[in-house]
Amino acid sequence: MPIFSYLAIPKTEAKEKLCIELSALDHCQIMPADNQDIVVLVTDTPDESTEKRLQERLKKLQHLQSLSMAFGYDEKNDKGEQTDHET
């Protein structure tokens, strides 16, 4: 269950439109800042393949200028080894 949090920066004057785009995606929760053009995005996907598909969709958002990961966590695999996403 990969869980990531990001700072999402919208394109100029597009914060509300970006919030609509992000809210329409499965496995996403958003928290827009009240006094800045920034959105906190938290993703919680059931598995790595779903996470990869979500990442591809995020890259294609029309109103997103940049996305910076603030935190990432992924459960250990069955052998107790860390997966690619752990920080």
C-alpha positions as CSV (number, residue, x, y, z in Angstrom):
1,M,0.0,0.0,0.0
2,P,2.1,2.9,-1.3
3,I,1.3,6.2,0.4
4,F,2.8,9.5,-0.8
5,S,2.3,13.1,-0.1
6,Y,3.2,15.9,-2.5
7,L,3.1,19.7,-2.9
8,A,1.3,20.3,-6.1
9,I,1.9,23.7,-7.8
10,P,-0.8,24.7,-10.2
11,K,-0.2,26.7,-13.4
12,T,-1.0,30.4,-13.1
13,E,-4.5,31.1,-12.0
14,A,-5.4,27.4,-12.2
15,K,-5.6,26.3,-8.5
16,E,-9.3,25.6,-8.5
17,K,-9.1,23.7,-11.8
18,L,-6.2,21.7,-10.5
19,C,-8.2,20.8,-7.4
20,I,-11.0,19.6,-9.6
21,E,-8.7,17.5,-11.7
22,L,-7.0,15.9,-8.6
23,S,-10.3,15.3,-6.8
24,A,-11.5,13.3,-9.8
25,L,-8.7,10.8,-9.5
26,D,-9.1,7.6,-7.4
27,H,-6.8,7.2,-4.4
28,C,-6.2,10.9,-4.0
29,Q,-7.0,13.3,-1.2
30,I,-6.3,17.0,-1.6
31,M,-5.9,19.9,0.9
32,P,-5.7,23.3,-0.8
33,A,-3.8,26.0,1.0
34,D,-6.0,28.9,2.1
35,N,-3.4,31.6,1.5
36,Q,-1.1,30.2,-1.2
37,D,-1.4,28.8,-4.7
38,I,-0.4,25.3,-3.6
39,V,-2.3,22.1,-3.0
40,V,-1.2,19.2,-0.7
41,L,-1.9,15.9,-2.4
42,V,-1.9,12.6,-0.5
43,T,-2.2,9.4,-2.5
44,D,-2.9,5.9,-1.0
45,T,-3.0,3.1,-3.6
46,P,-3.6,-0.6,-2.9
47,D,-0.5,-1.8,-4.9
48,E,2.4,-0.8,-6.9
49,S,0.8,-1.3,-10.3
50,T,-2.1,1.0,-9.3
51,E,0.5,3.5,-8.1
52,K,2.3,3.5,-11.4
53,R,-1.0,4.1,-13.3
54,L,-1.8,7.0,-11.0
55,Q,1.7,8.5,-11.5
56,E,1.1,8.4,-15.3
57,R,-2.3,10.2,-14.9
58,L,-0.7,12.8,-12.6
59,K,1.9,13.6,-15.2
60,K,-0.8,14.4,-17.8
61,L,-2.9,16.8,-15.7
62,Q,-3.5,20.0,-17.7
63,H,-3.4,22.5,-14.8
64,L,-0.4,21.0,-12.9
65,Q,2.9,23.0,-13.2
66,S,5.0,20.9,-10.8
67,L,4.7,18.1,-8.3
68,S,7.2,17.6,-5.4
69,M,7.2,14.6,-3.2
70,A,7.2,15.5,0.5
71,F,6.9,11.9,1.9
72,G,6.8,8.4,0.5
73,Y,6.0,5.0,2.2
74,D,5.5,1.5,0.9
75,E,5.0,-1.6,2.9
76,K,7.8,-4.2,2.8
77,N,7.3,-7.0,0.4
78,D,6.6,-10.6,1.5
79,K,10.4,-11.3,2.0
80,G,10.7,-8.3,4.4
81,E,12.8,-6.4,1.9
82,Q,12.2,-2.7,1.2
83,T,10.5,-1.8,-2.0
84,D,11.5,0.8,-4.5
85,H,9.4,3.6,-3.1
86,E,10.6,3.7,0.5
87,T,12.5,6.7,1.6
